[in-house]
Each structure stands twice: as structure tokens, then as C-alpha cells.
């Protein structure tokens, strides 16, 4: 199967958003999806978020959506991976690894001080994949959140 990883354009928003909805279903979080493909289009266009699109034989089958944060300790920005998703029928083909390697190369080229992401504790396949790629969990940190209804 021929595949290509390319930087996503705003015109890819519908395909990416469709996969975001699939990811939400997998994570049992469909009720949390309140964004829209139009919102994603706008954010990609304004470069508030960035994405790589993975296409197999010209069909979108995965994506990695990211943005930049900043480390005061390192004095440099970091790359934060918000979502990495491969359609179920295309998993185990090395596509996730290729997407993660593309992100790592991007972080390196952009002189980022670090690259981070979150993973649900029950998602054993993803945890095993990230460990295989050399990533380490930050067990000494707890993620804290304020939802928009709280501010």
C-alpha cells in the first residue's frame, strides 16, 4: 500500500474532524466533542493548530494534530501532540510510528526543547506503542484542568 504523510491544509479539516469523531468514539468521549470541522478549518487556517495527514492510496487514514507550548525552564517552545489517530483497519502497519517520527523530526527542526502528549491510562495498545518508541510516562506529574464552564 502506498502512503504519504503531508502537512494538513485547512481543506483537510473535514477528513481530520471525521477521524477526531472516530477517536472520541474509541475513547468513549463522544459527548465531549463540541467542536466542528468548520472550527478546525479556521484554526488550521490561522495556524493556531497544525496537523499531519496520513494518506494510504490517496485516502486519509490517520492524522497527528499538534500545537506549540513553551517551557520557561528550557527557554524554548515545545511541541504538544494533542491527538494521533490511525483508522483501525490500518493499525499495525507502521503508520503510527511514521507519524510520530514525522513529529519528532518537526520538533527537532523547530528546535523544540521537548515533545509531550497525554494518553488515557486504560489505553494499553497506545501505552505499549509509546514505550516502544522510547517515550517515558511522567508519573510524578498530575494533569490539572479547568473546563470553560469554570471561567
DSSP file (Angstrom, degrees, kcal/mol; ACC not computed):
  #  RESIDUE AA STRUCTURE BP1 BP2  ACC     N-H-->O    O-->H-N    N-H-->O    O-->H-N    TCO  KAPPA ALPHA  PHI   PSI    X-CA   Y-CA   Z-CA
    1    1 A X              0   0    0      0, 0.0     2,-0.3     0, 0.0     0, 0.0   0.000 360.0 360.0 360.0 129.8    0.0    0.0    0.0
    2    2 A X        -     0   0    0      2,-0.0    55,-3.2    54,-0.0     2,-0.3  -0.644 360.0-177.2 -81.3 136.5    1.4    3.4   -1.0
    3    3 A X  E     -A   56   0A   0     -2,-0.3     2,-0.3    53,-0.3    53,-0.2  -0.945  13.7-167.8-134.9 158.5    1.2    6.0    1.8
    4    4 A X  E     -A   55   0A   0     51,-2.5    51,-3.0    -2,-0.3     2,-0.5  -0.997   9.0-156.4-142.7 138.7    2.1    9.7    2.1
    5    5 A X  E     +A   54   0A   0     -2,-0.3     2,-0.3    49,-0.2    49,-0.2  -0.981  28.3 164.6-113.3 124.9    2.4   11.9    5.2
    6    6 A X  E     -A   53   0A   0     47,-2.3    47,-3.2    -2,-0.5     2,-0.2  -0.949  45.4 -89.7-138.1 158.4    1.9   15.6    4.4
    7    7 A X  E     -A   52   0A   0     -2,-0.3    45,-0.3    45,-0.2     2,-0.1  -0.489  52.6-117.9 -64.3 131.2    1.2   18.8    6.3
    8    8 A X        -     0   0    0     43,-3.2    43,-0.3    -2,-0.2     2,-0.3  -0.437  24.3-151.6 -74.7 147.1   -2.5   19.2    6.5
    9    9 A X    >   -     0   0    0     -2,-0.1     3,-2.4    41,-0.1     4,-0.2  -0.717  33.9-102.2-107.8 162.9   -4.2   22.2    4.9
   10   10 A X  G >  S+     0   0    0      1,-0.3     3,-2.0    -2,-0.3     4,-0.2   0.844 121.3  66.3 -53.8 -32.3   -7.5   23.8    6.1
   11   11 A X  G 3  S+     0   0    0      1,-0.3     3,-0.3     2,-0.1    -1,-0.3   0.649  93.1  61.3 -66.3 -12.1   -9.2   22.0    3.2
   12   12 A X  G <> S+     0   0    0     -3,-2.4     4,-2.5     1,-0.2    -1,-0.3   0.420  74.4 101.2 -88.5   0.2   -8.4   18.7    5.1
   13   13 A X  H <> S+     0   0    0     -3,-2.0     4,-3.1     1,-0.2     5,-0.2   0.867  77.2  51.7 -57.8 -41.4  -10.4   19.8    8.1
   14   14 A X  H  > S+     0   0    0     -3,-0.3     4,-2.1    -4,-0.2    -1,-0.2   0.929 112.1  45.7 -63.5 -44.3  -13.5   17.7    7.3
   15   15 A X  H  > S+     0   0    0     -4,-0.3     4,-1.6     2,-0.2    -2,-0.2   0.915 116.4  45.6 -64.6 -42.8  -11.4   14.5    6.9
   16   16 A X  H  X S+     0   0    0     -4,-2.5     4,-2.2     1,-0.2    -2,-0.2   0.924 111.7  51.5 -67.0 -43.4   -9.5   15.2   10.1
   17   17 A X  H  X S+     0   0    0     -4,-3.1     4,-2.2    -5,-0.3    -1,-0.2   0.876 105.4  56.1 -63.5 -36.0  -12.6   16.1   12.0
   18   18 A X  H  X S+     0   0    0     -4,-2.1     4,-1.6    -5,-0.2    -1,-0.2   0.913 110.0  45.5 -59.7 -42.1  -14.3   12.8   10.9
   19   19 A X  H  X S+     0   0    0     -4,-1.6     4,-2.6     2,-0.2    -2,-0.2   0.825 106.8  58.9 -72.1 -30.8  -11.3   10.9   12.4
   20   20 A X  H  X S+     0   0    0     -4,-2.2     4,-2.5     2,-0.2    -2,-0.2   0.912 106.1  49.5 -60.5 -41.5  -11.5   13.1   15.5
   21   21 A X  H  X S+     0   0    0     -4,-2.2     4,-1.9     2,-0.2    -2,-0.2   0.879 109.9  50.4 -65.3 -37.9  -15.1   11.8   16.0
   22   22 A X  H  X S+     0   0    0     -4,-1.6     4,-2.3     2,-0.2    -2,-0.2   0.911 110.5  49.9 -63.9 -41.9  -13.9    8.2   15.5
   23   23 A X  H  X S+     0   0    0     -4,-2.6     4,-2.4     1,-0.2    -2,-0.2   0.913 108.6  52.3 -62.1 -43.3  -11.2    8.8   18.1
   24   24 A X  H  <>S+     0   0    0     -4,-2.5     5,-3.5     1,-0.2     6,-0.4   0.882 109.1  50.3 -61.2 -38.2  -13.8   10.2   20.5
   25   25 A X  H ><5S+     0   0    0     -4,-1.9     3,-1.3     3,-0.2    -1,-0.2   0.929 110.4  49.2 -65.1 -44.3  -15.9    7.1   20.0
   26   26 A X  H 3<5S+     0   0    0     -4,-2.3    -2,-0.2     1,-0.3    -1,-0.2   0.887 113.9  46.1 -60.5 -39.7  -12.9    4.8   20.7
   27   27 A X  T 3<5S-     0   0    0     -4,-2.4    -1,-0.3    -5,-0.2    -2,-0.2   0.378 113.1-120.1 -85.7   5.0  -12.1    6.8   23.8
   28   28 A X  T < 5S+     0   0    0     -3,-1.3    -3,-0.2    -4,-0.2    -2,-0.1   0.903  83.2 114.5  57.1  44.4  -15.8    6.7   24.9
   29   29 A X    > < +     0   0    0     -5,-3.5     3,-1.9    -6,-0.1     4,-0.4  -0.010  19.2 128.4-132.1  27.5  -15.9   10.5   24.8
   30   30 A X  G >  S+     0   0    0     -6,-0.4     3,-1.2     1,-0.3    -5,-0.1   0.831  72.3  60.2 -59.5 -32.2  -18.3   11.3   22.0
   31   31 A X  G 3  S+     0   0    0      1,-0.2    -1,-0.3    -7,-0.1    -2,-0.1   0.698  97.7  61.0 -68.5 -16.8  -20.3   13.6   24.3
   32   32 A X  G <  S+     0   0    0     -3,-1.9     2,-1.0    -8,-0.1    -1,-0.2   0.601  78.4  99.3 -84.5 -11.7  -17.2   15.8   24.8
   33   33 A X    <   +     0   0    0     -3,-1.2    -1,-0.0    -4,-0.4   -12,-0.0  -0.662  31.6 143.0 -81.5 105.0  -16.9   16.6   21.1
   34   34 A X        +     0   0    0     -2,-1.0    -1,-0.2     2,-0.1    -2,-0.0   0.430  43.6  96.8-117.9  -7.0  -18.5   20.1   20.7
   35   35 A X        -     0   0    0     -3,-0.2     2,-0.3     1,-0.0     3,-0.0  -0.202  61.5-144.9 -72.9 173.7  -16.0   21.4   18.0
   36   36 A X     >  -     0   0    0      1,-0.1     4,-2.1    -2,-0.0     5,-0.2  -0.895  27.0-109.7-136.0 164.5  -16.8   21.3   14.3
   37   37 A X  H  > S+     0   0    0     -2,-0.3     4,-2.5     1,-0.2     5,-0.1   0.850 120.3  56.5 -62.1 -34.0  -15.0   20.8   11.1
   38   38 A X  H  > S+     0   0    0      2,-0.2     4,-2.1     1,-0.2    -1,-0.2   0.893 106.1  49.0 -66.4 -39.6  -15.6   24.5   10.4
   39   39 A X  H  > S+     0   0    0      2,-0.2     4,-2.3     1,-0.2    -2,-0.2   0.917 111.7  49.1 -64.6 -42.6  -13.8   25.4   13.7
   40   40 A X  H  X S+     0   0    0     -4,-2.1     4,-2.7     2,-0.2     5,-0.3   0.909 108.2  54.4 -63.4 -41.8  -10.9   23.2   12.8
   41   41 A X  H  X S+     0   0    0     -4,-2.5     4,-2.6     1,-0.2    -1,-0.2   0.940 110.1  47.3 -54.0 -49.0  -10.7   24.7    9.3
   42   42 A X  H  X S+     0   0    0     -4,-2.1     4,-2.3     1,-0.2    -2,-0.2   0.898 112.4  48.4 -61.4 -43.2  -10.5   28.2   10.9
   43   43 A X  H  <>S+     0   0    0     -4,-2.3     5,-2.7     2,-0.2     6,-1.2   0.861 113.1  47.2 -70.6 -35.6   -7.8   27.1   13.4
   44   44 A X  H ><5S+     0   0    0     -4,-2.7     3,-1.0     3,-0.2    -2,-0.2   0.910 112.3  50.7 -68.0 -41.7   -5.7   25.4   10.8
   45   45 A X  H 3<5S+     0   0    0     -4,-2.6    -2,-0.2    -5,-0.3    -1,-0.2   0.893 113.2  44.3 -62.8 -40.5   -6.0   28.4    8.5
   46   46 A X  T 3<5S-     0   0    0     -4,-2.3    -1,-0.3    -5,-0.2    -2,-0.2   0.401 111.8-122.1 -84.7   2.6   -4.9   30.8   11.3
   47   47 A X  T < 5S+     0   0    0     -3,-1.0    -3,-0.2    -4,-0.2    -4,-0.1   0.857  72.9 132.2  55.3  40.2   -2.1   28.4   12.3
   48   48 A X  S   <S+     0   0    0     -5,-2.7     2,-0.3     1,-0.2    20,-0.2   0.724  79.6  17.2 -84.5 -26.6   -3.4   28.0   15.8
   49   49 A X  S    S-     0   0    0     -6,-1.2     2,-0.3    -9,-0.1    18,-0.2  -0.928  73.8-154.1-136.6 162.9   -3.0   24.3   15.4
   50   50 A X  E     - B   0  66A   0     16,-2.8    16,-2.9    -2,-0.3     2,-0.3  -0.915  11.0-173.7-134.8 159.0   -1.1   22.2   12.9
   51   51 A X  E     - B   0  65A   0     -2,-0.3   -43,-3.2   -43,-0.3     2,-0.4  -0.997  20.8-142.1-153.4 153.3   -1.6   18.6   11.6
   52   52 A X  E     -AB   7  64A   0     12,-2.3    12,-2.0    -2,-0.3     2,-0.5  -0.957  22.1-149.7-110.8 138.4    0.0   15.9    9.5
   53   53 A X  E     -AB   6  63A   0    -47,-3.2   -47,-2.3    -2,-0.4     2,-0.6  -0.923   1.7-151.5-110.9 131.9   -2.4   13.9    7.4
   54   54 A X  E     -AB   5  62A   0      8,-2.9     7,-3.0    -2,-0.5     8,-1.3  -0.907  15.6-173.2-103.2 122.4   -1.6   10.3    6.6
   55   55 A X  E     -AB   4  60A   0    -51,-3.0   -51,-2.5    -2,-0.6     2,-0.5  -0.959  11.4-161.8-118.4 134.0   -3.0    9.0    3.3
   56   56 A X  E >  S-AB   3  59A   0      3,-2.6     3,-1.9    -2,-0.4   -53,-0.3  -0.970  84.2 -14.9-112.9 121.0   -2.9    5.5    2.1
   57   57 A X  T 3  S-     0   0    0    -55,-3.2    -1,-0.2    -2,-0.5   -54,-0.1   0.868 131.8 -53.2  51.2  39.2   -3.5    5.1   -1.7
   58   58 A X  T 3  S+     0   0    0    -56,-0.2     2,-0.5     1,-0.2    -1,-0.3   0.435 115.5 113.3  82.3   0.4   -4.8    8.7   -1.6
   59   59 A X  E <  S-B   56   0A   0     -3,-1.9    -3,-2.6     2,-0.0     2,-0.2  -0.904  73.0-114.9-108.3 130.0   -7.3    8.1    1.2
   60   60 A X  E     +B   55   0A   0     -2,-0.5    -5,-0.3    -5,-0.2     3,-0.1  -0.445  45.4 157.8 -62.9 125.0   -7.0    9.8    4.6
   61   61 A X  E     +     0   0A   0     -7,-3.0    26,-3.1     1,-0.3     2,-0.3   0.388  59.5   5.5-128.7  -2.1   -6.4    7.0    7.2
   62   62 A X  E     -BC  54  86A   0     -8,-1.3    -8,-2.9    24,-0.2    -1,-0.3  -0.984  54.1-168.5-171.2 166.2   -4.7    8.9   10.0
   63   63 A X  E     -BC  53  85A   0     22,-2.2    22,-2.7    -2,-0.3     2,-0.4  -0.986  15.1-148.4-157.1 162.0   -3.6   12.2   11.4
   64   64 A X  E     -BC  52  84A   0    -12,-2.0   -12,-2.3    -2,-0.3     2,-0.4  -0.966  18.1-165.0-135.1 120.5   -1.5   13.9   14.1
   65   65 A X  E     +BC  51  83A   0     18,-2.7    17,-2.1    -2,-0.4    18,-1.6  -0.905  19.3 161.0-109.7 133.0   -2.7   17.2   15.4
   66   66 A X  E     -BC  50  81A   0    -16,-2.9   -16,-2.8    -2,-0.4     2,-0.3  -0.909  20.7-169.7-144.9 167.8   -0.3   19.4   17.4
   67   67 A X  E     - C   0  80A   0     13,-1.9    13,-3.2    -2,-0.3     2,-0.4  -0.912  31.0 -98.9-149.0 175.2    0.4   22.9   18.7
   68   68 A X  E     + C   0  79A   0     -2,-0.3    11,-0.2   -20,-0.2     2,-0.2  -0.823  32.9 176.1-105.5 141.0    3.3   24.7   20.4
   69   69 A X  E     - C   0  78A   0      9,-2.3     9,-1.7    -2,-0.4     2,-0.4  -0.535  25.9-115.2-120.2-166.9    3.7   25.4   24.1
   70   70 A X  E     - C   0  77A   0      7,-0.3     2,-0.7    -2,-0.2     7,-0.2  -0.997   7.7-149.6-141.6 135.7    6.6   27.0   26.0
   71   71 A X  E  >> - C   0  76A   0      5,-2.8     4,-2.0    -2,-0.4     5,-1.0  -0.910   3.3-167.5-103.3 115.3    9.0   25.8   28.6
   72   72 A X  T  45S+     0   0    0     -2,-0.7    -1,-0.2     2,-0.2     5,-0.0   0.845  90.8  52.9 -68.1 -32.1   10.2   28.5   30.9
   73   73 A X  T  45S+     0   0    0      1,-0.2    -1,-0.2    -3,-0.1    -2,-0.0   0.904 117.7  35.0 -70.4 -41.0   12.9   26.2   32.3
   74   74 A X  T  45S-     0   0    0      2,-0.2    -2,-0.2    40,-0.0    -1,-0.2   0.714  98.8-136.0 -84.6 -21.4   14.3   25.4   28.8
   75   75 A X  T  <5S+     0   0    0     -4,-2.0     2,-0.3     1,-0.3    -3,-0.2   0.784  72.1  93.2  70.3  26.2   13.6   28.9   27.4
   76   76 A X  E   <S-C   71   0A   0     -5,-1.0    -5,-2.8     0, 0.0    -1,-0.3  -0.955  79.2 -99.6-144.2 160.8   12.2   27.3   24.2
   77   77 A X  E     -C   70   0A   0     -2,-0.3    36,-2.4    -7,-0.2    37,-0.4  -0.408  33.5-149.4 -78.2 161.9    8.9   26.2   22.8
   78   78 A X  E     -C   69   0A   0     -9,-1.7    -9,-2.3    34,-0.2     2,-0.6  -0.860  15.5-116.9-125.5 162.4    7.8   22.6   22.9
   79   79 A X  E     -Cd  68 115A   0     35,-2.4    37,-2.1    -2,-0.3     2,-0.6  -0.895  25.1-161.2-101.7 126.2    5.6   20.6   20.6
   80   80 A X  E     -Cd  67 116A   0    -13,-3.2   -13,-1.9    -2,-0.6     2,-0.8  -0.937   8.0-148.7-111.2 117.0    2.4   19.3   22.2
   81   81 A X  E     +Cd  66 117A   0     35,-2.8    37,-0.5    -2,-0.6   -15,-0.2  -0.746  16.8 179.4 -83.5 112.4    0.8   16.4   20.4
   82   82 A X  E     -     0   0A   0    -17,-2.1     2,-0.3    -2,-0.8    36,-0.2   0.925  65.9   0.0 -80.0 -48.0   -3.0   16.7   21.0
   83   83 A X  E     -C   65   0A   0    -18,-1.6   -18,-2.7    34,-0.1     2,-0.4  -0.997  50.1-175.0-147.5 139.2   -4.1   13.6   19.0
   84   84 A X  E     +C   64   0A   0     -2,-0.3     2,-0.4   -20,-0.2   -20,-0.2  -0.995  22.8 172.2-128.4 126.6   -2.6   10.9   17.0
   85   85 A X  E     -C   63   0A   0    -22,-2.7   -22,-2.2    -2,-0.4     2,-0.4  -0.997  19.5-175.8-142.9 135.8   -5.1    8.6   15.3
   86   86 A X  E     -C   62   0A   0     -2,-0.4   -24,-0.2   -24,-0.2     5,-0.1  -0.999  40.2-107.5-124.9 131.8   -4.9    5.7   12.8
   87   87 A X    >   -     0   0    0    -26,-3.1     3,-2.4    -2,-0.4     4,-0.4  -0.296  34.8-114.7 -56.4 141.5   -8.1    4.1   11.5
   88   88 A X  G >  S+     0   0    0      1,-0.3     3,-1.4     2,-0.2    -1,-0.1   0.834 113.3  56.0 -50.8 -41.7   -8.5    0.6   13.0
   89   89 A X  G 3  S+     0   0    0      1,-0.3    -1,-0.3     3,-0.0    -2,-0.1   0.611 109.7  48.2 -70.5  -9.4   -8.1   -1.3    9.7
   90   90 A X  G X  S+     0   0    0     -3,-2.4     3,-0.8   -29,-0.2     5,-0.4   0.323  86.1 113.4-111.3   5.6   -4.7    0.5    9.1
   91   91 A X  T <   +     0   0    0     -3,-1.4    -4,-0.0    -4,-0.4    -3,-0.0  -0.348  67.2  35.2 -75.2 159.9   -3.2   -0.1   12.5
   92   92 A X  T 3  S+     0   0    0     -2,-0.1    -1,-0.2     1,-0.1    -4,-0.0   0.604  89.2 102.7  71.6  14.1   -0.2   -2.4   12.9
   93   93 A X  S <  S-     0   0    0     -3,-0.8    -2,-0.1     0, 0.0    -1,-0.1   0.315 100.4-103.1-105.8   7.5    1.2   -1.3    9.6
   94   94 A X  S  > S+     0   0    0      3,-0.0     4,-2.0     4,-0.0     5,-0.1   0.487  88.3 121.1  87.2   2.7    3.8    1.1   11.0
   95   95 A X  H  > S+     0   0    0     -5,-0.4     4,-2.6     2,-0.2     5,-0.2   0.900  71.5  52.2 -68.8 -40.5    1.8    4.2   10.2
   96   96 A X  H  > S+     0   0    0      1,-0.2     4,-2.6     2,-0.2    -1,-0.2   0.914 110.2  49.9 -60.3 -42.0    1.6    5.4   13.8
   97   97 A X  H  > S+     0   0    0      2,-0.2     4,-2.7     1,-0.2    -1,-0.2   0.917 110.3  50.1 -61.7 -44.0    5.4    5.1   14.0
   98   98 A X  H  X S+     0   0    0     -4,-2.0     4,-1.9     2,-0.2    -2,-0.2   0.907 111.6  48.1 -63.6 -41.3    5.8    7.1   10.8
   99   99 A X  H  X S+     0   0    0     -4,-2.6     4,-2.1     2,-0.2    -2,-0.2   0.931 113.0  47.6 -64.1 -44.4    3.6    9.8   12.1
  100  100 A X  H  X S+     0   0    0     -4,-2.6     4,-2.5     1,-0.2    -2,-0.2   0.897 111.0  51.5 -65.0 -39.4    5.4   10.0   15.4
  101  101 A X  H  X S+     0   0    0     -4,-2.7     4,-2.4     2,-0.2    -1,-0.2   0.868 107.8  53.1 -63.7 -35.7    8.7   10.1   13.6
  102  102 A X  H  X S+     0   0    0     -4,-1.9     4,-2.0     2,-0.2    -2,-0.2   0.906 110.1  47.6 -64.8 -41.6    7.5   12.9   11.5
  103  103 A X  H  X S+     0   0    0     -4,-2.1     4,-2.9     2,-0.2    -2,-0.2   0.906 110.7  51.4 -65.1 -41.7    6.5   14.9   14.6
  104  104 A X  H  X S+     0   0    0     -4,-2.5     4,-2.4     1,-0.2    -2,-0.2   0.923 110.3  49.1 -61.4 -44.2    9.9   14.2   16.2
  105  105 A X  H  X S+     0   0    0     -4,-2.4     4,-2.7     2,-0.2    -1,-0.2   0.877 111.4  50.4 -62.2 -37.8   11.6   15.4   13.1
  106  106 A X  H  X S+     0   0    0     -4,-2.0     4,-2.3     2,-0.2    -2,-0.2   0.933 109.9  49.4 -65.5 -46.3    9.4   18.5   13.2
  107  107 A X  H  <>S+     0   0    0     -4,-2.9     5,-2.9     1,-0.2    -2,-0.2   0.901 113.7  47.2 -59.7 -41.0   10.2   19.2   16.9
  108  108 A X  H ><5S+     0   0    0     -4,-2.4     3,-1.4     3,-0.2    -2,-0.2   0.938 112.6  47.8 -66.0 -47.0   13.9   18.8   16.1
  109  109 A X  H 3<5S+     0   0    0     -4,-2.7    -2,-0.2     1,-0.3    -1,-0.2   0.826 112.4  49.9 -63.5 -32.1   13.8   21.1   13.0
  110  110 A X  T 3<5S-     0   0    0     -4,-2.3    -1,-0.3    -5,-0.2    -2,-0.2   0.378 112.5-121.4 -87.8   3.8   11.8   23.7   15.1
  111  111 A X  T < 5 +     0   0    0     -3,-1.4    -3,-0.2     1,-0.2   -34,-0.2   0.855  47.3 176.8  58.3  38.5   14.5   23.5   17.9
  112  112 A X      < -     0   0    0     -5,-2.9   -34,-0.2    -6,-0.2    -1,-0.2  -0.450  32.4-141.7 -72.2 146.4   11.8   22.5   20.4
  113  113 A X  S    S-     0   0    0    -36,-2.4     2,-0.3     1,-0.2   -35,-0.2   0.684  77.3  -8.7 -81.4 -19.0   13.0   21.7   23.9
  114  114 A X        -     0   0    0    -37,-0.4   -35,-2.4    -7,-0.1     2,-0.4  -0.984  54.8-135.9-166.7 167.8   10.6   18.8   24.3
  115  115 A X  E     +d   79   0A   0     -2,-0.3     2,-0.3   -37,-0.2   -35,-0.2  -0.996  30.6 173.7-136.0 129.8    7.6   17.0   22.9
  116  116 A X  E     +d   80   0A   0    -37,-2.1   -35,-2.8    -2,-0.4     2,-0.3  -0.900  10.2 163.5-136.7 161.7    4.8   15.9   25.1
  117  117 A X  E     -d   81   0A   0     -2,-0.3     2,-0.3   -37,-0.2   -35,-0.1  -0.958  29.0-117.4-163.7 170.2    1.3   14.3   24.9
  118  118 A X        -     0   0    0    -37,-0.5     2,-0.4    -2,-0.3    19,-0.0  -0.841  20.6-168.1-115.4 155.7   -1.2   12.6   27.2
  119  119 A X        -     0   0    0     -2,-0.3     2,-0.1     8,-0.0    -2,-0.0  -0.993  30.3-108.1-144.0 135.8   -2.6    9.1   27.0
  120  120 A X    >   -     0   0    0     -2,-0.4     3,-1.6     1,-0.1     7,-0.2  -0.388  28.7-126.8 -62.3 138.2   -5.6    7.6   28.8
  121  121 A X  T 3  S+     0   0    0      1,-0.3    -1,-0.1    -2,-0.1     6,-0.0   0.763 107.3  52.1 -60.2 -27.7   -4.4    5.1   31.5
  122  122 A X  T 3  S+     0   0    0      1,-0.1     2,-2.2     2,-0.0    -1,-0.3   0.565  80.5  98.8 -85.8  -8.2   -6.6    2.3   30.1
  123  123 A X    <>  +     0   0    0     -3,-1.6     4,-2.4     1,-0.2     3,-0.3  -0.457  44.8 166.9 -84.1  72.0   -5.3    2.6   26.6
  124  124 A X  H  >  +     0   0    0     -2,-2.2     4,-2.8     1,-0.2     5,-0.2   0.844  69.5  56.1 -57.7 -40.9   -2.8   -0.2   26.8
  125  125 A X  H  > S+     0   0    0     -3,-0.2     4,-2.0     1,-0.2    -1,-0.2   0.925 112.4  42.7 -60.3 -41.5   -2.1   -0.5   23.0
  126  126 A X  H  > S+     0   0    0     -3,-0.3     4,-2.9     2,-0.2     5,-0.2   0.909 112.9  52.4 -70.1 -40.9   -1.1    3.1   22.8
  127  127 A X  H  X S+     0   0    0     -4,-2.4     4,-2.5     1,-0.2     5,-0.2   0.930 110.7  47.9 -59.5 -45.5    0.9    2.9   26.0
  128  128 A X  H  X S+     0   0    0     -4,-2.8     4,-2.4     1,-0.2    -1,-0.2   0.905 112.0  50.5 -61.9 -41.4    2.8   -0.1   24.6
  129  129 A X  H  X S+     0   0    0     -4,-2.0     4,-1.7    -5,-0.2    -2,-0.2   0.938 111.3  47.1 -62.0 -47.7    3.4    1.8   21.4
  130  130 A X  H  <>S+     0   0    0     -4,-2.9     5,-2.3     1,-0.2     4,-0.3   0.900 112.4  49.6 -64.1 -40.5    4.7    4.9   23.1
  131  131 A X  H ><5S+     0   0    0     -4,-2.5     3,-1.7     1,-0.2    -1,-0.2   0.915 108.5  53.8 -62.2 -42.1    7.0    2.8   25.3
  132  132 A X  H 3<5S+     0   0    0     -4,-2.4    -1,-0.2     1,-0.3    -2,-0.2   0.848 105.4  54.3 -60.1 -34.0    8.3    1.0   22.3
  133  133 A X  T 3<5S-     0   0    0     -4,-1.7    -1,-0.3    -5,-0.1    -2,-0.2   0.486 125.0-103.9 -79.7  -2.7    9.1    4.4   20.7
  134  134 A X  T < 5S+     0   0    0     -3,-1.7    -3,-0.2     1,-0.3    -2,-0.1   0.466  72.2 143.5  96.5   1.1   11.2    5.3   23.8
  135  135 A X      < -     0   0    0     -5,-2.3     2,-0.4    -6,-0.2    -1,-0.3  -0.425  36.1-149.5 -74.4 151.3    8.8    7.7   25.5
  136  136 A X        -     0   0    0     -2,-0.1     2,-0.1     2,-0.0    -1,-0.0  -0.966  15.1-118.6-122.9 137.8    8.5    7.7   29.2
  137  137 A X        -     0   0    0     -2,-0.4     2,-1.1     1,-0.1     3,-0.2  -0.446  17.9-132.8 -70.9 148.2    5.5    8.5   31.3
  138  138 A X    >   +     0   0    0      1,-0.2     3,-2.0    -2,-0.1    -1,-0.1  -0.622  36.3 167.9 -99.2  72.1    5.8   11.4   33.7
  139  139 A X  T 3   +     0   0    0     -2,-1.1    -1,-0.2     1,-0.3    -2,-0.0   0.699  68.1  64.5 -62.9 -21.2    4.4    9.6   36.7
  140  140 A X  T 3  S+     0   0    0     -3,-0.2     2,-0.4     2,-0.0    -1,-0.3   0.500  95.1  72.8 -82.6  -1.3    5.4   12.4   39.1
  141  141 A X    <   -     0   0    0     -3,-2.0     2,-0.4     2,-0.0    -3,-0.1  -0.875  63.9-156.9-113.3 145.4    3.0   14.9   37.4
  142  142 A X        -     0   0    0     -2,-0.4     2,-0.4     2,-0.0    -3,-0.0  -0.985  22.3-126.0-117.9 131.1   -0.7   15.1   37.6
  143  143 A X        -     0   0    0     -2,-0.4     2,-0.3     2,-0.0   -25,-0.0  -0.606  27.9-165.0 -75.8 131.4   -2.7   16.8   34.8
  144  144 A X        -     0   0    0     -2,-0.4     2,-0.4     2,-0.0    -1,-0.0  -0.881   6.6-173.0-116.5 150.1   -5.0   19.5   36.1
  145  145 A X        -     0   0    0     -2,-0.3     2,-0.5     2,-0.0    -2,-0.0  -1.000  22.9-161.7-147.8 142.2   -7.8   21.1   34.2
  146  146 A X        -     0   0    0     -2,-0.4     2,-0.1     5,-0.0    -2,-0.0  -0.998  27.2-141.3-114.2 125.3  -10.3   23.9   34.4
  147  147 A X    >   -     0   0    0     -2,-0.5     3,-2.7     1,-0.1     4,-0.2  -0.482  27.4-105.9 -81.0 157.6  -13.2   23.5   32.0
  148  148 A X  G >  S+     0   0    0      1,-0.3     3,-1.4     2,-0.2    -1,-0.1   0.764 118.6  66.4 -57.8 -25.9  -14.6   26.6   30.2
  149  149 A X  G 3  S+     0   0    0      1,-0.2    -1,-0.3     2,-0.2    -2,-0.0   0.637  96.4  58.7 -69.5 -11.0  -17.7   26.4   32.4
  150  150 A X  G <         0   0    0     -3,-2.7    -1,-0.2     1,-0.1    -2,-0.2   0.439 360.0 360.0 -99.1  -1.1  -15.4   27.2   35.3
  151  151 A X    <         0   0    0     -3,-1.4    -2,-0.2    -4,-0.2    -1,-0.1   0.368 360.0 360.0-135.3 360.0  -14.1   30.5   34.0
